[in-house]
Amino acid sequence: MFVEVSYITITSSTAKPHYVAILAGATSFCTCMNIINQGMPCQHQYQILLQSDKAVFHIGFIHTRWFESMPSETSRYAYT
């Protein structure tokens, strides 16, 4: 279920604009697919974190491959 959908353009970039959807449970998804392809939130999602009171960041949104070591208390939330 969608909680909020935003149309994002980054003015310092020549890239296409994207949509960021905030889903139930505070998970966000961007049409650029960076979180799927790279395993970390994109600049569009970070922009939504600054603009929306419904967006939430959690360390588990970053794939474990980007960590040298994973703190045990966050491992159950890890995006693997």
Buried (B, 14 or more C-beta within 10 A) or exposed (E): EEBBEBEBEBEEEEEEEBEBBBEEEEBBBBBBEBBEEBBBBBBBBBBBBEEBEEBEBEEBBBBBEEEEEBEEEBEEEBBE
